[in-house]
Amino acid sequence: RPLRHVSAGKILTAALCLFQAVALSPPRFGGRPGRPSARTLLRASAAAPSAPPFLEPSVEIRAMKLLLLDAIQKFRNQQDLDGTVSVDFGVKGGELNATSRAPQTVDYYAVSEDLGKAADGVKDVCALLSTESPTDEPTALLGDKINGARAPLNGTWALLFTTAADASFSKDSKRGEAKIRNVVDGVRGTVTNVIEFGVGGEKLPAVKRLEVVIRATAASKSRVELQFRYVRAVLNRFFFFPLFGRTLTLYIPVPGPFITRCLVFASRVVKFLKFGRGEVKVPPKAYFDVLYLDKDLRIHKTGEDNLFVQARQTWEEAKVFLA
């Protein structure tokens, strides 16, 4: 199609919209190409020295952990009966907030009152456990080039429960079912979200796997600040073109802080040209607070108030959820 003349204001507006669609998306983006893949990190975390010994949870805490698994099982049983919220990509799919572009919180009561109450049951046990965490400094050694492999957060974590729409997948949605893992590399100071698509499905999905690499920095004893670097997308097919059993890997970078500041400045120029109309959106800081952490279980809450419950593969009582 022939190129048409476009005003500078429209170009700046388009650049800002592109940035908001990428940089303000949920944590699916993270670092630079050429870094080890999530699969490499999984192998490395298994071979790395173990984290420092955690304090052994008390009898009461162990009982509460079993109570949490029971609440999650009841929640999943209720999902089997009532279904779940169907979430697809972007604002229209219910994944992102239309104003902030931050991840939405899933309203399980929209499915049924029973499912909403079951989700509340999980959150109630998490609230109890958050007051009894045996780890005083969950973010210790994160990013330490020498001792990072002994960081309490280091290793692979599998998702048991979440209220975040961007981490909620179901067979009823267009994006389908998926299995989610979170790989923390304590030495590099990165968090990689691994999303495996097509789990249990008969149809081969276009996207086989997304690996989201995020720079993680300890902001306090319990808070981790996140800076999204890039997403590594492993494709089974490229648009409508089959790859004949092979895969194609694409890297999608996220604008760094300097580019972010430039785009925010550009948006202010656009607003000035529009005589002050419109709102300048500054990207919010991404972070999560660790509420509970031991050798088996991790509970954290994001800046958008979304709850995540994750477990290590070595937690014997949770293996039925991790299969």
Phi and psi in degrees as a GROMACS rama.xvg file:
@    title "Ramachandran Plot"
@    xaxis  label "Phi"
@    yaxis  label "Psi"
@TYPE xy
-62.7495  145.112  PRO-2
-74.0555  134.833  LEU-3
-109.369  158.097  ARG-4
-73.3832  130.983  HIS-5
-125.44  140.234  VAL-6
-69.5653  155.519  SER-7
-61.2797  -36.6828  ALA-8
-61.6753  -40.6222  GLY-9
-68.7222  -36.0688  LYS-10
-64.1603  -45.0544  ILE-11
-63.1152  -40.1406  LEU-12
-62.6063  -43.8492  THR-13
-63.1472  -40.2021  ALA-14
-63.2252  -41.1345  ALA-15
-64.4932  -43.1177  LEU-16
-62.604  -40.0251  CYS-17
-63.2019  -42.5686  LEU-18
-61.4328  -45.0954  PHE-19
-63.6851  -35.6335  GLN-20
-68.2497  -26.9987  ALA-21
-100.439  -56.5891  VAL-22
-71.8052  -28.6151  ALA-23
-96.8377  9.87871  LEU-24
-71.1416  167.321  SER-25
-66.0051  170.537  PRO-26
-63.3141  77.5478  PRO-27
-121.04  4.45822  ARG-28
-127.31  145.676  PHE-29
-157.711  -173.254  GLY-30
-0.574306  -145.398  GLY-31
-123.316  149.47  ARG-32
-57.6291  153.878  PRO-33
99.1075  -15.3272  GLY-34
-75.0267  162.007  ARG-35
-60.5163  145.561  PRO-36
-73.3901  167.113  SER-37
-61.9841  -33.879  ALA-38
-64.4718  -39.4148  ARG-39
-64.6102  -41.3895  THR-40
-64.9265  -35.8476  LEU-41
-61.3255  -44.1166  LEU-42
-66.9062  -39.606  ARG-43
-66.6366  -39.2862  ALA-44
-67.3339  -31.0879  SER-45
-70.5588  -32.6534  ALA-46
-90.1696  -13.0544  ALA-47
-70.4852  156.896  ALA-48
-58.267  145.961  PRO-49
-68.9953  156.527  SER-50
-67.3736  162.059  ALA-51
-58.5989  148.702  PRO-52
-55.294  128.836  PRO-53
-80.6107  153.113  PHE-54
-64.0314  136.093  LEU-55
-68.2298  123.531  GLU-56
-60.5231  147.856  PRO-57
-69.0767  170.008  SER-58
-59.2096  -39.3179  VAL-59
-64.7746  -41.5469  GLU-60
-67.6452  -41.2456  ILE-61
-60.9083  -37.5358  ARG-62
-66.2342  -39.5416  ALA-63
-67.2726  -35.0537  MET-64
-64.4162  -40.3497  LYS-65
-67.311  -36.1152  LEU-66
-63.7326  -36.9424  LEU-67
-64.3744  -45.0844  LEU-68
-62.1741  -36.8421  LEU-69
-65.1023  -40.5187  ASP-70
-66.4278  -38.7222  ALA-71
-66.5623  -38.6114  ILE-72
-64.1852  -41.8361  GLN-73
-62.8996  -39.2809  LYS-74
-62.4475  -44.6769  PHE-75
-68.8857  -36.7379  ARG-76
-62.2809  -39.9505  ASN-77
-67.9922  -34.562  GLN-78
-62.3874  -39.2156  GLN-79
-62.9921  -32.0101  ASP-80
-81.5279  -45.1377  LEU-81
-102.823  -13.9547  ASP-82
87.6661  -174.386  GLY-83
-139.844  174.741  THR-84
-70.5015  128.602  VAL-85
-87.368  113.969  SER-86
-115.572  132.326  VAL-87
-121.399  175.773  ASP-88
-67.3327  146.327  PHE-89
81.9686  -172.134  GLY-90
-67.0914  -46.6292  VAL-91
-63.4658  -30.3409  LYS-92
-81.861  -3.59871  GLY-93
85.4902  6.99847  GLY-94
-80.5441  -39.4156  GLU-95
-118.1  149.682  LEU-96
-71.7782  135.836  ASN-97
-65.2618  -29.7206  ALA-98
-89.4135  -53.0772  THR-99
-91.7271  -16.4227  SER-100
63.9789  16.6054  ARG-101
-85.5601  158.41  ALA-102
-60.6821  136.254  PRO-103
-75.4736  159.702  GLN-104
-97.4542  130.886  THR-105
-70.9836  131.693  VAL-106
-98.6147  95.8559  ASP-107
-70.6534  -19.9215  TYR-108
-67.9553  -19.2901  TYR-109
-67.8513  -21.8051  ALA-110
-84.7541  -53.8672  VAL-111
-166.189  158.437  SER-112
-65.7016  -36.1238  GLU-113
-64.641  -41.162  ASP-114
-68.3761  -38.9178  LEU-115
-60.9194  -41.972  GLY-116
-68.405  -35.8218  LYS-117
-65.2663  -40.0241  ALA-118
-65.208  -40.0467  ALA-119
-61.3644  -35.2707  ASP-120
-62.0825  -40.4291  GLY-121
-64.7131  -45.1302  VAL-122
-64.8964  -34.1418  LYS-123
-65.1508  -42.2776  ASP-124
-67.7172  -36.9781  VAL-125
-61.2896  -39.1722  CYS-126
-63.5055  -38.8253  ALA-127
-66.1137  -44.407  LEU-128
-66.4708  -31.5814  LEU-129
-64.005  -18.8873  SER-130
-90.3562  -3.79786  THR-131
-125.966  22.775  GLU-132
-62.8199  128.311  SER-133
-81.2329  -3.77313  PRO-134
-105.848  114.223  THR-135
-71.5311  -34.9133  ASP-136
-133.5  82.83  GLU-137
-59.4108  -28.0455  PRO-138
-90.3628  6.46112  THR-139
-58.2407  139.116  ALA-140
67.3196  5.15838  LEU-141
-67.9599  120.203  LEU-142
88.2141  2.45027  GLY-143
-75.8097  116.8  ASP-144
-65.8035  -23.0313  LYS-145
-99.0394  -46.3335  ILE-146
-110.384  9.65082  ASN-147
-60.4931  -26.8212  GLY-148
-66.478  -15.4721  ALA-149
-99.3811  8.24668  ARG-150
-63.5104  137.203  ALA-151
-55.5595  -31.4492  PRO-152
-83.6702  -13.9323  LEU-153
-59.6311  139.697  ASN-154
121.297  -167.773  GLY-155
-105.7  133.882  THR-156
-126.077  133.901  TRP-157
-104.009  144.91  ALA-158
-79.7992  129.704  LEU-159
-104.94  -36.7048  LEU-160
-160.765  145.716  PHE-161
-154.775  156.931  THR-162
-105.795  1.67143  THR-163
-83.4243  128.884  ALA-164
-66.4282  -34.9807  ALA-165
-70.8872  -14.4599  ASP-166
-110.422  14.9822  ALA-167
-107.899  119.861  SER-168
-128.082  144.715  PHE-169
-149.145  157.605  SER-170
-68.0078  -17.9462  LYS-171
-81.306  -12.7815  ASP-172
-93.3516  165.57  SER-173
-66.1743  -32.2774  LYS-174
-83.2538  -9.93271  ARG-175
76.5054  -173.911  GLY-176
-76.7666  156.383  GLU-177
-156.372  152.78  ALA-178
-108.617  132.894  LYS-179
-117.223  131.038  ILE-180
-127.748  155.929  ARG-181
-127.255  118.62  ASN-182
-110.659  116.627  VAL-183
-101.02  120.757  VAL-184
-101.099  99.8377  ASP-185
-65.9772  -27.7488  GLY-186
-73.6723  -49.3994  VAL-187
-78.2476  -19.0835  ARG-188
70.7603  46.113  GLY-189
-129.734  155.767  THR-190
-122.959  128.322  VAL-191
-117.576  116.904  THR-192
-87.448  121.237  ASN-193
-109.529  120.113  VAL-194
-117.656  111.037  ILE-195
-97.5443  117.595  GLU-196
-91.5979  162.916  PHE-197
74.7229  22.5748  GLY-198
-69.7023  117.966  VAL-199
77.6784  1.70573  GLY-200
-92.4938  156.274  GLY-201
-86.5476  -32.2058  GLU-202
-86.5863  136.078  LYS-203
-74.2679  118.562  LEU-204
-73.2547  155.23  PRO-205
-64.7693  -40.5927  ALA-206
-102.879  118.564  VAL-207
-79.0908  -44.1951  LYS-208
-155.349  141.725  ARG-209
-114.419  132.558  LEU-210
-121.81  114.506  GLU-211
-105.811  112.459  VAL-212
-98.3426  126.667  VAL-213
-130.29  132.312  ILE-214
-76.1507  129.68  ARG-215
-117.205  128.03  ALA-216
-128.608  132.899  THR-217
-71.5392  117.05  ALA-218
-94.9824  -22.5454  ALA-219
-159.661  -171.818  SER-220
-63.3915  -25.0623  LYS-221
-126.749  -8.15464  SER-222
-104.65  135.734  ARG-223
-117.711  119.95  VAL-224
-88.208  143.685  GLU-225
-120.88  137.631  LEU-226
-128.627  111.492  GLN-227
-70.5703  130.915  PHE-228
-105.832  -59.8124  ARG-229
-163.102  163.663  TYR-230
-114.209  135.189  VAL-231
-104.536  114.226  ARG-232
-105.865  122.548  ALA-233
-101.329  115.775  VAL-234
-104.398  141.086  LEU-235
-86.5015  -25.064  ASN-236
-150.814  152.446  ARG-237
-106.066  106.959  PHE-238
54.9956  -116.999  PHE-239
-101.005  7.65006  PHE-240
-96.1975  120.343  PHE-241
-70.8559  154.361  PRO-242
-108.726  7.11742  LEU-243
54.3603  52.265  PHE-244
86.0193  -8.69285  GLY-245
-98.1912  172.059  ARG-246
-122.798  157.237  THR-247
-122.308  131.22  LEU-248
-107.28  126.245  THR-249
-117.414  147.058  LEU-250
-114.435  129.939  TYR-251
-119.506  105.739  ILE-252
-76.7108  161.028  PRO-253
-114.618  138.622  VAL-254
-54.9109  134.306  PRO-255
-76.2851  178.449  GLY-256
-57.5298  -38.3764  PRO-257
-64.374  -45.7726  PHE-258
-65.0059  -37.3171  ILE-259
-58.0142  -47.3269  THR-260
-63.1587  -38.2924  ARG-261
-62.6881  -41.774  CYS-262
-69.9964  -36.3983  LEU-263
-64.2474  -42.1338  VAL-264
-61.5243  -42.2277  PHE-265
-61.6342  -38.105  ALA-266
-65.603  -33.1904  SER-267
-69.977  -35.1405  ARG-268
-63.7224  -44.2786  VAL-269
-59.8281  -42.7478  VAL-270
-62.8629  -39.8434  LYS-271
-63.522  -42.3034  PHE-272
-64.52  -26.3443  LEU-273
-90.9823  15.6016  LYS-274
60.1825  43.6036  PHE-275
83.1525  1.78531  GLY-276
-81.2148  145.811  ARG-277
94.9531  158.28  GLY-278
-109.088  135.101  GLU-279
-87.5863  119.705  VAL-280
-97.3679  119.277  LYS-281
-98.137  130.183  VAL-282
-58.3192  128.953  PRO-283
-73.3696  153.669  PRO-284
-71.2929  136.966  LYS-285
-97.3833  136.578  ALA-286
-162.877  167.703  TYR-287
-140.136  150.518  PHE-288
-107.691  127.304  ASP-289
-79.8853  118.439  VAL-290
-91.837  -35.2625  LEU-291
-148.639  139.995  TYR-292
-153.301  127.458  LEU-293
-141.443  -166.834  ASP-294
-68.3357  -17.7827  LYS-295
-109.377  -37.851  ASP-296
-125.167  139.819  LEU-297
-134.666  128.515  ARG-298
-124.272  125.665  ILE-299
-140.385  161.456  HIS-300
-127.797  135.724  LYS-301
-86.5514  174.073  THR-302
-64.4885  -19.8487  GLY-303
-89.5737  9.66529  GLU-304
69.8838  26.6523  ASP-305
-93.6813  137.235  ASN-306
-97.5479  138.542  LEU-307
-128.059  132.438  PHE-308
-118.056  121.332  VAL-309
-131.575  154.376  GLN-310
-137.341  152.581  ALA-311
-82.4959  153.911  ARG-312
-63.7388  -20.0944  GLN-313
-83.2055  -5.04586  THR-314
-76.2217  106.003  TRP-315
-58.1572  -46.5768  GLU-316
-68.3278  -18.5214  GLU-317
-99.2864  -1.0129  ALA-318
-62.6837  -27.1113  LYS-319
-65.2927  -27.1591  VAL-320
-83.8972  -19.6973  PHE-321
-98.4653  -5.14952  LEU-322
